[in-house]
Amino acid sequence: MTETQAVPAAPTPLNAVHLRVHGPLSATVAGAPAALGGPGARSVVARLAAAAGRVVSTDLLIDDLWAGQPPPKALAALQVHVSNLRRVLEPTRAPRTPASVIVSAAPGYALHLPAESVDVWQFENLVTDGLRRVDATERAEILSAALSLATGEPYHEFVDAQWARAENTRLADLRCTALEALAQAHLELGTPDLVLDTLSRHTAEHPGREGGVRLHALALYRTGRQADALQVLRRTRNYLGDELGVDPSAELQELERDILRQDAALTPSPLDDRAPGPAPDLRWDDSRATGIDDLLGGVRAAARRAAESGLQMVWVGGDAGEGKSTLARIFTDEAAAAGWQVARGYCPEVDGAPAGWPWIEALRDLGDDTAASDSPFRIGQRVADLLTRPGVRTVVVLDDVHRADEPSLQVLRHVATTGARSVTVLLCTFRPTEVGSDLEATWAATAAVPGTRLTLHGLGRDGAAAIAREAGLPDLDDALLSELLDRTDGNPLFLREYTRLLASEGVDAFRTRVPDGVRDVLRRRISRLPERTVLELRRASVLGRESDLETLAGLGQTDDDTLLDALEPALLAGIVTEPTPDRVRFSHDLVRATLYDELSPMRRRRLHASALSELAIRRPGDTAVLAHHAAAAATPDSAADLLDFVRAGARDAEANAAHRDAMALWESAEALSTMATAADPRVTADVVTARVGVQARTGDVVGARALRRRAIQLARNLGDRDALLRAVTSWTAPVVWTIQVDAAPDTEMLDAIDACLGRDDLTAGDRALLLTTLTFELEGHDDRRCLEAAVAARDAAAESGDVRVLMRALNAFGYVAFGPDLVSERTANAAALLAAADETGDEGFTSLAYFQRFLAATAVTDLPAAQENARLAMKHAAGHQLGQMLGVLSVFDAMALLMADRVEEGVAAFDAVSAAMAAQGVASAQWIGLIGWIGAAVRAGDLAPLVPVLEELESLRPQSVRFPLIVALLDAGDADRARILWASSAPYGRDYYWLAMTTFQAHAAARLGELDTARLLYDALLPFRGRIAGLDSGSFYAGPVDAALGALAAALGDVEAAARFRAAASDLVTRTAHELRVRPRA
């Protein structure tokens, strides 16, 4: 029973039909009232309106219309309602022609009207549009129009239906949001008196909405009613304390203090005089700002907010040439003139830059020559220190963050949080079509940081005409202007290139001699340069977007004066710019790419080889750049000699946590190892082995296991025992979730481990790594051997004295410790892992250590500590691991909602996480959704509705959900089937789900009267009394262990103990729910 995607828009407008859902449901057709019929027909219209144009299946319609108790011929009755409504809403429709208002679309019906024809749709669209507007006047006008539609309670006559109640609540909340946003707009415009009455009613009706209370108090204060403002705040303090047992937010408390001391910041002066934001009275050349005026206003507004309340992030999206860099340049020019310090970093377009390069560039602009070898954490700390100096106002621009490597994004997250109280604008540009998972994870991780997202689009006629005037074409006729827009799609870069061509060579050249692609335009511009200039530009294209003149001169074996003479025409033509006196930069990467692509493969390889020779002397420590040129220069004869450069670059990229860059370099290294004329299979085996760990760090578990299998096979082919040992122990990445991909053990891997363990010359470190590998291969298959391997790995690692070996062994030990066997050592192991990770500087293992502390805290229901450690785990994660930690926190938040008695929200949150994981191809996505349903069913005390889905999973993976299924069958009254399943059940594996599943087993044993098993389970669970089962995993809610102990005690005849345990369980549930309701989520 589903709602599916919206039906495609109709080819003809349907403005004749209008529906009003606020208040009593009503409709007009061609301006005249339409009789919708009785309650059943009216319910059909309202239910379709609530779906907002999406298809509602007939099953769902029937369930909703008849509240789950449909009559025998419900489908026929539904069809009658639809048929009658179609006649009413489309009176002029010819017989046997398709309906166009209530349309049929598998598997049901949809209401097919423009948004402006249904008041709730139009209301929601206007609110969404208004909230996006940067300009306060526009925002106020649009939100006022929206609120004028929301008079009357939506779906009022259907509020007895569950679907209508949910929609009513959602729209009411949206109305509150719109009203508060309107009030904020009027405060920004200096007209707080216009919303005082509205805010007074709003805060009286919604005293718990602290955002509305803040606006009401601020509006009162700004209209000279200080005493009334304080009264509103005190009334809210009393309400929160009496009704909810909580204090007002820190923001409200600070506002009250500011009002009491009449802080000048509460009554801001006009924007043009406000300090310390960038001076708004600065003027800029309209020709430079063509088409970006509104967005520039949005960036200026962010700067004013930064001056008032701290760091602001501004994300500017747009395709190549649409003006992102122009907008940033104009704004930074203004900011610099107003006394702000400005720093800029470019995410490189080509491989070879050091990790975190844009921040290294930004630091240089801020006067800090940080070495490129610093870790992301240290770079981030140095940036934050510079931003938070007293009296400093800063704009940091990061260009093209869609290309940013993992360390750069890690620094960005660090600065966004640690620099929160600084007067800083972080302006990041990106191309929406090239956004990857790392940047999306960064957006999710910085969602709480105040910010704005702006999007550039192609210019219209006015903007195109302005650019034409810049090129010397003041009187471009309408037809030619239209042709220019058609050819360029309004892209400012393309417009500039075409108008320059038009101005220099005329209309005939524009129309007939230049192909459509901008590369051809650029080629034409380049072709007009002197041959010597083009030759130097081609050499420069090999070095990247920007290069230093000394290296470029060395590459061409020419002197400085000759080189400068050659580049002068390109500077005058705008092909290159001069960012500093000793550097040259292509004006756009399309220019560099055009020149580079024109080089033949042979000439390209030779130029890269020459660049490598020059740079190896001038910048020997720049391993990433050297590796890039070595890989591009390789031939069969030179590959063996160049391989060391590529391997060094890959290792340094790994050390700097640039795992995707490292993976690409290791792939290049393997290509070189097999390309070499005298290829050495031992070298290839070593390179493939080195690829395993970095592939694993990118999250590609399947690919990493396949690489490890290849490495093992190559070592066996060589008959090299040491190579086999390195291949078997090559998984150097932190392990957060299982790294097994099949239900059955990997016997080939286990055989290889056993072969290595059989050696009599192993060092303690070798043995520790082999036992660590064995632990992760045995988990879930052989509990006893897995536990023994983990303990022995830790002991051997301690004996080895190698901190990196110890770190990996503690990972394995901690993984096993979240079963029931090493409970007392969880916290100490996490602390030891954190110390080892800090010593090595490996942020991935630092994140893992905080994750282990997070699980240790959840296991004992220490929720504040769990939230804090989850936050720290996310802070130190990068790349794929950040995605994992975001998932951990999302699942924990969903579970916390269940425990806080917000069950529907919790289930929705689990479903959302499950859907996101499924979209990413995560195999366990369905399981995450299921444990959310199980947790909700436990809270409701009835697992019966889950019988079908549990049976399906049990059939696919026997014993995986056996005990929850037995309890569900007992809840459904099917004791016979429950006993059949009990008879063939086996104890659950001793991993992080053991406590949850054993708790279900205990409930089942008690209800089935299996007293022998009950006694064993009582003894097994007793050490875990006072805990909530499943929290060991950070994701599963299976109810208090004491509830299971109470059930077992009752079954065993110990009435007193049963009562004691049940009381403890009830108290734990109540205390946890209260704590979660009053404590903000992480």
N, C-alpha and C positions, 0 to 999 in steps of 0.2 A: 504494500500500500504506500504509494509514493507520490510526491510532487516532483515533476521532472523540469527540464529547462523550458524557458519561455518559448512560445510559438513564434516563428519569424513574423516580422511586421507585415501587415497587409499592404498590397500595392496601392490601395485607394484610402483616403482619409475617412474616418468614421466619426466625425465631429458632431453628427446629429444626435448621438446618444450620450447622456451625461448621468453619472451615478453619484449620489451623495450618501456616504456611510456615517459621517459624523451626525449624531442624533438619530432620528428615525430614518430607516432606509427609504430612499426615494429615487426616482428616475424620471428623466424627461427625454422625449424623442422629438427632435425638430422643435424644441422649445416648449412642447406641451407635456403635461404630466402623464406618466404611463402607469397603468395599474399592474403591479407586479404579481398580484394574486395573493393566495393564502400563505400561512407560515412556512409550509414546505418549500414553495417556489421562492419565497423571499430568502430562505436559508441557503438555497442553491446559489442565488446571486451573491449573497454576502460571502459565502465560503469561497467562491471563485475570485471575488475581489480580494480576499485575504491572501490568496496565492500570488497576487501581483503579476498576473499574466502567465504564470507557469501552469503547466498541465497538472490537473488533479485527477488521480485515477478514480475510476468508478467505485472501487473497493473503499478507498479512503472517504469519498463523498458519502457513501452509504453509511459507513461507520460514524462519521461526524454528524450526519443529519439525524440518525436514529440512535445516537449515543451508545453505539455498540450492541443494540438490540433491534436489528432490522426486521421488518415483517417478511413473510414468506416470499412476496413478489416485490422486493425492494427495488431491484434493478428496473423493473417495468415502471414502477412509480416514479423513479428518478427520470427515466426517459420521457414520461408524460410531462413532468415539471419543465424539463429542458425544452420540449416541443412547444409548450404553451408560452414560455418565456421568449423563445425565438419569434413567435408570431407577434408578441407585444413589442419587442425591441426592434424588430425589422418588419414593420407592417407593409412595406412596399416591395419586399423581396419576392421575386418571381418563383412560382412553384418549381421544385426539383433543382433549384440552384443552391450551392453550398451556403451555409450560414456564415456570417462574417463577424458576429459579435460574440455569441457563445459557440465556439468552434469545436468540432470533434477532432481529437488528436490522440493517438494511442499513448497511454492506456485509458484515456478519459476525456475530460473537457477542459477548456480554458476560456477565460474572458479576454477578448481581443479588442482592446480599446487603447487609444493614445493615453499617455499619463495624465494629460490635462483634462481628460474626460471622467476621471474618477478622483474624487476629492482627496482620499487618503494617499493615492499614488502621487498626485501633484504635490501634496503636502510634504511627503517624504523626499521627493526630488528637489523641491525648493530648499528644504532644510539642508540637504546634502550639498547643494550648490552654495548656499549661504555660508556654511561652515568652512568651505574651501576658499572663500574670498579673502584676500589680504586687505583690500581697501575697506575701512570701517563703514563708510557711507553706503557702499554697495551691499555690504554684509547686513546692515540694518534694514535697508529697503527690501532685500530678498527675504530675510527672516520675518519681517513684519507681514509681508504678503503670505508667507507660509502660515503664520499664526492666525491670520484672518480666516483661513479655511478651517482651522481646528476649533470650531465652536460647537459644542455638543460632544457627548461621549461616543467614541467610535464603537460600532457594533453593539449599541446599547440594548437592542431588543433580543440579542442572542447571547447575552453574557452567561446564561446557564450552561452554554456549551463550552467544553474545554478549549477548543480551537479559538473561539471568540475571546475567551478570557485571556489567553496568551497574547493574542494580537492587540487586545485592548490595553494590556499592561505595557507591551512594547511601544505602542504609539503614545501612550501617556508619558513614558520615560523620554521618548524622542521629543515630545512637546516641551517637557521640562528643560531638556538640553537646548532646544531652540530658544526658549525664553531666556535662559541664562546667557546664551551667546549674544542675543539681542541686547541684553543689559550690558554686557561687556563692550559691545560696539558703541553704545551710547556713552559709556564711561570714557572710552577712547576719544569720542567726538566732543566731549565736554558738555554733554546734555543729560546728566544723570536724573534731572527732574522729570524727564519724559517717561521714566520707567519706575518711579518710586511706588506708585499705586500698584502696578503689576507685581513688583517684587514683594511688596507687603503681603498681598494675597498668596503669592507663591511660597514664601517662607512660612506663612501660617499653615498652609496645606501640607507642606513638605519640610518640616523642621529638621529632618535628618540630612537634607542635602546641603552639605557644608559649603559647596561652591556657590549656591544661591544665597546662603546666609552671608558669605563674604561680600558678594556683590551688593546685597541690600545694605549692609553696614557701610560699605565704601560710598555708595550713592548718598546715603543719609549724611555722612560726614562731609562729602563734597558740596552738599546743599546747605551746610551750616548747622546741621542737626547732630552735633557730637553726642549729646546725652542720649538721643534716640538710637544712635548707632551702637553705643555701649549697651543699651538695654536689649537690643536685638541679639548681640553676642552673648550676654548673660542668660537670656532666655534659652538660647541654644545650648549653652553649657549645662543648664539645669535639665533640659530635656535629655541630652545625651547621658548625663549622669544618672538621672532617675529611671529612664526607660531602658537604657542599654548598658549602664555601668561602665561607660568609657569617658575619657576626657576629649575635649575638642582637638582637632588636628593642630599640628605645630603651626600651620599657616594661619589658622584662626587666632591662636594664642598670640602669635607675633603681631597680627593686625590689631588686636586689642591693646597690646603694649604701645604700638605706634600711635594709635588714636589718643591714648592717655598722655603721651608726651608730645602730641601734635607734630609728628614727624613731617617734615616738609615734603618728603617723597610721596605722601598720600595725596597731595594736591599738585600734580605735575604742572610745570609751566608749559606753554605752547611748544609743540614739537620742534619748531624752528630754533628755539633757544635752549633746548634741553642738552645737558651735558651728562656724561662724557661721550654720548653717541656721536657718530660721524655728523659733521655739521650739515643739516638738511638744506641750508641756504647755499651750499655749494652748487655751482652750475656746471653742466657738462655739455659737450658738443652734441647737439641733437643728431648729427649725422652718424656719430659713433654709436649712439644708443638706439638706432633705428629698430623698431619692432620689439624692444625689450623694456620699454618704459615701465609697464605695470610690474614686471618681475623685479626690476631694479628697486621699485618702491617696496616690494616685499622683503628684499635683502636689507634695505635701510631700516625697515620696521624691526627686523630681527636684531639689528645692531642697537636700536633703542632699547629693546627688551633686555639685551645682554647688559647694557649699562645700568638697567634698573634691577635685574634679578639674577644675573649670572649667565653662564655659557649658553649659547644657542647654536644648534646645528642647522645648517641650510643645505638641502640636497637639491641640486639643479640638474635636471635631466634633459637630454636633447641629443639628436643624432649629430653625426659629424658635420661641422660647418654651420650649425643652427645658431651659434652665438654664445655658447656656454663660456668660452674663454673671454669673449668680448665683455660679457656681463661682469665676470669676475674682475677683469682689468679695470673697467670703469669704476666699479665699487671700491676696489683697493686704492685707486688713484684718489678718490674722494676721501677715503678713510685716512690715507697717509697725510693728505693736506690738513685733515682735522686733528692730527696728532696721534693717530693710532700707529702702532708698529705692525708691519705687514710681513708675512712670510708665505712662501709658495713652494709647493713641491709637485713634481710631475711623476705620475706612474708611467714607467717607460713602455713604449710601444713594442719594443723588441727585446729579446732575451739578453741576459748578460749583466743586468744591473745588480748591485749588491742588495741583499735583503733589507727591506725597510727604506729604500732609496728616497721616496718623496719626503720622509721625515728628516732624513739626513740633510736634504736640500733646505727644508724649512728651518732646521736648526742653524744652518749657516747664515740664513737671512736674519736670524735672531742673535747672531754673534757668537754661536757655539759651534766650533769645529769638531763635532763628535766623530770619532772613528767609525768607519762603516762596520767594524767587527763587533760593535756593542750589541747586546741582546735587546729584543723588542721591549722588555720590561724596563731596562735601563734607559733606552731612548725615550720611552714614554714618560719616565720619571723626570728626565731632564727637560723635556718639553713642558710638562706640568709645572715644574719649578719656575720656568721662565714666564709662564702665563700667569701664575698666581703671585707674582711680585707686587708689592703695594703700588697703587697708582698706575699700573700698566693696563693699557687697552690694546687688544691684539686681534688682527684678522689673519687666520691661517687658511690658505686656499690649497686644496688637494685636487689636482686635475686628473680626470679620467680614472676614478676609483674603481670602475668596473674591471680595470686591469690590475688592481692592487694585489700584491702578493699577501700571503697570510700574515707575515710579521707586520706589514704596514697596517693591515686592518686591526691587528691586535693592539698596536700602538694607538690607533684611532679610538678604539673602545676604552683603552686605559685613560687617554687624555679626556675623553668625553665625561668620564665619571670622576676622576681625581681633580679635574679642573672645573668642576661644576660651579664653584663660587667665584670664578675669575670673570673679568669683563672680556669675553672672547666670543668671536664669531668663527665657527668652523664651517667653511663653505666647501662642499665637495661636489664636483661635477661628475656626471656619469652618462653613459649611453644606455637608455632603457632596453634596447634590443640585445645588449651584450652583458646583462646582469647575470651573475652566476650564483651558485649556492652559498659561497663564502660571503658575498656582499649581502645576500638576503639574510643570512644568519647574523651579520653585523647589525642590520636594521632591526632585527628582532631583539638583539642584545641591548641596543641603545634606545628601545622604544620609550623608556621612561625619561630620556633626556629631552628637554624642551627643544622643539625644532619645527622647521617648515620644509615642505617639499614643493618645489616649483618645476614646471615643465615648459620647455621652449617648443614652439611649433613654427611651421613655415610662415613667412611674412605674407601679408596681404598686399593689395594694390598700393596703398600709401607707403608702406615700407619699401616695396620694390621701386617705386618712383623716387623715393629719397636716395636709395643706393645708386640709381641711375644718375641723379643729379651729382652725387659724389664723383662719378666717373666722367662727368662733363657732358651729360645728356639731359639738359634741363627741360626739354620740350618733347619728351617721348610720347608718341600718340597712343591712344587706347588700344588699338589693334596690336601694335608691337609690344606694348606692356603686357597684354594678355598672352602673347606668344612667349614672352620672356618668362612669365609665371608658369605657363604650361611646361616649359622645358626644364625649369629648375625646381618645381614644386615649392617655390618660396624659400628654398634653402639659402641663407645669407651668403655663405661662401660661394655657392654656385652662381648666385646672382652677381656677386662682385666680379667673378671671373668672366661671365658672359658679357656684362656691361662694359668691362675693360676692352674685351675683344670687339664689341660693337662700336665703341668709341674710337678705337684705333684703326679698324679695318672696314667698318661700314656694315650696312644691312646685308649685302650679298654674302659676305664672309660669314656673318652670323647665321644666315639661313641655309647656305648651300655647302660651305666648305668645312664646317666643323661638325663632327659627329656628336651625338647626344651626350655621351659620357663625359664627366668632368675630367677624367684622366686625359682625354683627348684635348680638352681645353688647356690643361696644364702642359701637355706635351707641346702644344702650339706655342705657349708662352716660353717654354724652355728652348724651343727650336730657334727662337729669335735672339738668344744669347750667344756670345762669342764661343767658338768651339773650345777654347782653353777653359772658359768658365764652366761649361757643361762637364768637361773632363774632371775638374776639381769637385763639382757637385756630385758626380757619380762616386768619386772616392769617398766623399763625406757621407753619402747614403749608406755605405757599408758600416760606418762607425755609429750609426743611429741617428735619432732626431737631433741630437746636439753633440758637438765635438769641440775639442780644444785645437787651436790653430797649430800648436807645436806638433801634435800627433799627426794632424792632417798634412803639414809640410813634410814631416818625415815619411809619411805614406807615399807622397808624390816625389820624394827626393828633390825638393825645391827649397829655395830660400823664402823667408818671410815676406819680403817685398813682392816677389813674383806671385806668391800665393794671394796676397792682399789685392794686388792688381787684378788677378783673375776673378776674385770673388766680388769685386766692386760692382760690376753690372748686375749681379744677382741681388746684392743689397739694394741697389736703386730700384730694381724691378719688384721688390717685395717677395722674392723667392725665398730669401733667408733673412734672418734678423741677427742683431749683435747684442745678445743679452748682457755680456760683459766684454771688456776690451780684448780679451784673449780667447773668446769662444764664439762659435757661430751656430745658429739654430735654424732649422727649416721652419718656415712660417706655418706649415701644416704637414702632418705626417703623410697626407696624400701626395704631397710634392716629393717627399723622400721615397715613398713606395713606388711612385712613377719612375723615378730615376733608377732605383734599385732593380725594378722589374725589367728595365731595358738592357741590363747587363747580361751577357751570355753566361751560362753556367760555368764555363771555363774561366772567364775573366772574373766572375764573382768569387770563385774559389781562390784564385791568385790574389785578389785584393784582400780577402779575409786572411790569407796566409801572411801577406805583408803587414796587415793590421796586427796580427798576433805577434810578429817579430818586433814591431815598434812598441806595442803595449807591454810585452814581456820585460822590456828594458825599463820603460817609463813607469809602469804601474804593476810591478810584479805581484803585489798583494791583492789585486783586483781579480780574484779567481773566477768570479762569475762571468766577467767580460772575456777573459782569456778562454774560458771553456766554450763560450758561445762562438768565438772566432775559430777555435780549434775544430769544433764539430762541423762548422760550415766550410772549413778549408780542406778537410780530409779527402785524400785519394787512397786507393789501395796501397800505394807505395809509402805514403806518409802516415797512414792511420795509426800504426803501432807507436810511432814517435809522438803523435798528438794525443794519444789516449790518456796520458798522465794529466794533461791540462783539464780534460773533461772530468776525470775522476776527482781531481782536487776541487773543481767547482761544485760537483755534486755533493762532496762531503761537507764543504763549507755551507752550502745551501741547507743541508740537513741540520748542521750545527746552529744555523740561524732560524730554524723552524720553518723555512720556506720549502715545505714538503712537496708541493706540486712542481716547483721549479727543480727541486732535486730529482723528482721522478723523471721529468723530461730529460735532464742531463744524464741520468743513468741509462735511459733508453738510448740516448745518443752514444753513450759509452759502449753499450752492447753492439750497436750498429757498427761502430768503429772496430770493435774486437773481431767481428766476423768479416768485415770488409778487408782487413789487412791481407796483403799478399801472402805473408807467412803467418796465417792466423794460428794462435796458440789456444787450444781448447781449455787450458788451465786458466788463462786470462778470462775467457768467456764465462767459465764456471764461477770465478770470483765476482765478476760483474753481475751476473744473474743473482748470486747470493746477496750481494749488496743491495739489489733492487727490492728484495722482499720486505725489509723493514719499512722503507719509505712508502712502498705501495700500501702497506698496512696502515700507515699513518694518514693516508688520504681517505681511509674508510673503505677501500676496496678489498674486503676480506676474501671474497672468492678469487679475485685476481692474485692477491698475495699468496694464498694457498697454492694456486696453480704454479706461480713462480717458484715457490719453495719446492714443490714436487719436481719441477724442471731442474732446479739446482741440485737436488738429491740425485736425480738420474745422471746428470752430467758428472757429478763426483764419482758415482759408481762406475760409469763408463771409463773414467780415468784410473779407477782402482786406487784412488787417493783417500786414505782414511781421514787425514786432517781436513781436506776439502769437504768430505761428508759431514764431519763434525760441525764445520762452519755453516753448512747448508741447513742441517737439522736445527741448529740454534739461531737461525737468522731472523726470527721474529722479534725485532727490537722495539716494536711499538707498544705503548701501554694498552692493556686489555681491560675494557670496561664491561662489555657484554661478551657473550660466548663467541668464539671464533670458529666454531664448528658449523659446517653447512649441510651436513647429512645426518639423518637420524641414527645411522649405524656408525660404529667407531671406524676411523681411518686406519685400517690394518697395515697398509703400506707405510704410513708414517710411524706407527707403533713399532713395526719391524726395524725401521731405520734407527729409532731411538734406542731400542734394545741392542742393536749391533754396536752402537757407539758406547752404551753403558757397559758393554762386555769388555772394553779395553782395560788393560791394567796400567796404563800410563797417563790416566786422566789427572789433570790438576783439580783442585777443589773448585775453582771457578768453572771449569768445563763441566764438572759433575753437577754443579748448581744449575747451570743453564740447561743441561739435558733434563734434569728433574723438573725444572720450571716448565719446559716444553711438554713434558709428559703430563704434568698436572692439567694443562689446558686441553690435552687430547683425551684424558680419562674422565674429566668432569661430566657428570650426567650418565656415565656408563658403568663405572666401577668406583663406588664411594670410598671403599676402604683403601684401595691402591692410590686413589687420587689424594686422599688425606695424607697418607704416608709420604707420597712424593712431594707434596707441598711443604711438609714439616722438614723433610730431609733437604729440600732445596734451600730453605732458609738457613739451616744449620751449615750447609756446605758453603753458602755465599758468605756468611759471617766469617767462616774459616779462611776464605780466599782473600779477604781484605780489599777486594775490588768493589768500590761503591756502586758502579754501574751494574755489576752482576747482582749485588745485594738489592738494588732497586727493582730489578726484574723478578727476583725471587720473592720479595715482599709483595709485589703485585699478585703473584700466584697465591701466596699464603693468605693475603687479604681476601682474594676472590673466594677461596674455600672457607674462610672464617665466617662468611655470611650464611653458611649452613649452621647446624646446631652444635658442631663439635668443638669449635674454638672460640666460643662466645666471649670468654673472659679476655681474649687477646686482641679483640678487634681494635680497640682504641689505641693500644700501645703499638700495634703493627702500623696503623695509619700514621702515628707520630714518627715512627722510625722511617717510613717511606717518605714523609714530608722532609725530614732532615736529609735523607740521601738525595732527594730530588733537588733540594736547595743547594747542596754541595756541588752537584753536577751542573746546575743551571738548566735542567731539562724541564721546561714549563709543562710539557705534556704529562710527565709523571707528578709534577706538583698539583696539577688539576686532578689527577687520579687520586692522590693522597687526600685531598679535600673531599672528593667523592666518597672515599672509604669512610671518612669522618662523618659525612652526611648520612650514610647508611647506618653507622653505629649510633648516631643520634636518633634517627627514626625508629630504630629497633627498640629503644627504651622510651619512646614517645617524648623525647626532648625536642619539641617542635621548633622553639627559637634557635637552638643550636643547629638543627637540621637546615633551617632556612639560611642561616649565616654561612654554613659550610657549602651549601648548594651555590650560593652567590659567589663564594671564593673559587669554587671549582669552575664556574663559568668565566670568572675574571681571568683565570690563568689558561683557559682553553683557547685553541685556535683552529681554524679550518674545520675539518670534519669533526674533530673532538668538540668544538664549540656547538655544532649541531647536535651532537649526542647530549651534551650537558643542557642545552636548551630543552631537548626532549625530556630529560630527567626532571627538570624543574617544572615543565608543563604537566607531566604525569603526576608529580608530587602535588602540584596545585589542584589538579582534578581530584586526587584522593583526599586532600584537605577539605575540599568542598563537600564531599560525602560525609566526612567526619564532623563537619560543622552543621549538619542537618540541611544543607542546601543540595538535596539529592538530585533534583532535576538539572541544576546547573552543573553538578559534578559529572553526571552521565553525559551531558552535552559536551563538556570539556574533554572527557575521555574519547568520545566519538570524534571530536575535532582533531585531537592528537593522532588518533588511529587513521583518520582520513589523510592527514598530512604525511604520515609515515608511508601509507599505501601509495600516495602520489610520488614519493621518493623511491619506491620499490623495496621498502624494508619488509623482510619476510615476516617479522613478528607483529605487523600492523594489526591484523585481525585479533591477535591475542590481547593487545592493549585495550581494544574496544571491549572485548569480552570480560576482562577483569574489572572494567568499570561497571558493566552490567551486574557482575557477581557482587561487587561491593554494594551497589544500590539495593540488590535483592537481600543481602545480609541486613542492611539498615532497615528494610521493610519487613524482615522476618519471614520472607516467603520466596524460595527459589523456584517454585513450580513453573512460572512463565519461561524459565530458561531451559527446560527439559529438551526442547528440539535442538537448540544451538549447542548445548553441552553434548547431546548424543552425537551430533555431527562431528564435533571435534574429537570425541572419544573414539569414534569409528576410524578416524584418520590417524590418531596417535593414541593407541590403547594405554590406559592407566594415567594419561596426562591430566584428566579432570575427573577421574573415577569417583572420588569422594564428594566433590560438589554435586556431581550428577546423582549419586545415591541420596544425598540430602534433598535435592530437588524432587526426586521421585517420591520420597516420603512426604514432602510438602504437598505433592499432587495427589496423595492418597494411594499410590501404586507401590504398596509394600512388597508385593510378590516380585516385581522386577528389581526392586532395590536389593532384595535378598539374593537374587540370582547374581547380580553384579558384585555384591559383597563376597560371595563365595569364591569368586575368581580374582579378587583384588589383591594387590601387592603393596607393601609399604612404599611411600613416596621417597624418591631420592633425597639425599641429605644435602640439598643446596639451599639457595636463598628463598625458595618457595616451600621448604620443608615445614616450617612452623604453620603457614597458612593451610597447607593441605592436611597436615596432621590434626589441626583443629577441626577441619571438616570431618576427618575420619573419626575423631572423638565424638562429635555430635551424632554421626551415623551409628557408631557402636552403641552409644547410650540408648538411642531410640530403637535399635534392633534387638537390644537385650543381649549383646555379645559381651558377656561379663569377663571372660578371660582376657579378651583383647582390651576391654575397658580398663582393667587393672594395669596392664602394661602401658597403655596410653596415659593413664593418670600419673604414673611414675615419670614417663617421658616428658610430660608437659609441665609438671610441677615446678621445675626450675625457671619456667618462663612466665609464672604468674605475675600479674601486674602489667603485662604487655598487651599490645594489640597485634594479633596474628597478621602476618603479611607485610608489616612495616619494615621488616628486615630487608625487603627488596626495594623499598622506596616507592612502590607502585601498587601494592595489593592491599585491599582492606577485607579481612576475613573475620572481623569482630574480636572482642576481647578473649584472650586465652582463659581468663577466669570464667567466662560463660561456658566454655567447653568443660573446664574442670568441675563447674557446678553441675552440669548435666551428667558427667561421669560419676561424681559423688552421689547424686540422687539415684542413678542406676545401681550403684553398689550399696545403697542403703544407708549412706552417711548423710542424714537429713541436715544435721547441724552444719557440716562442712559445705553442703550444697547451698544452704541459705547464705553462708558467709561469702562464698565465691560469687554467687549471683549479685549480692549487694556490692561487692568490690567491682564487678563488671559494670554494673549500672553507674556507679560513681565515676569510674574511669571514662565511660562514654560521655557522661554529663560534663565532667571537667574538661575533657578534650574539646568538646563542641564549644564550650564557653570560651576557652582560650583561643580557639581559631576564629571565633566571631569577633573578638575584641582586638586581635593582633593582626596588623596588616600583613598581606601575603608578600613573599619575597619577590 
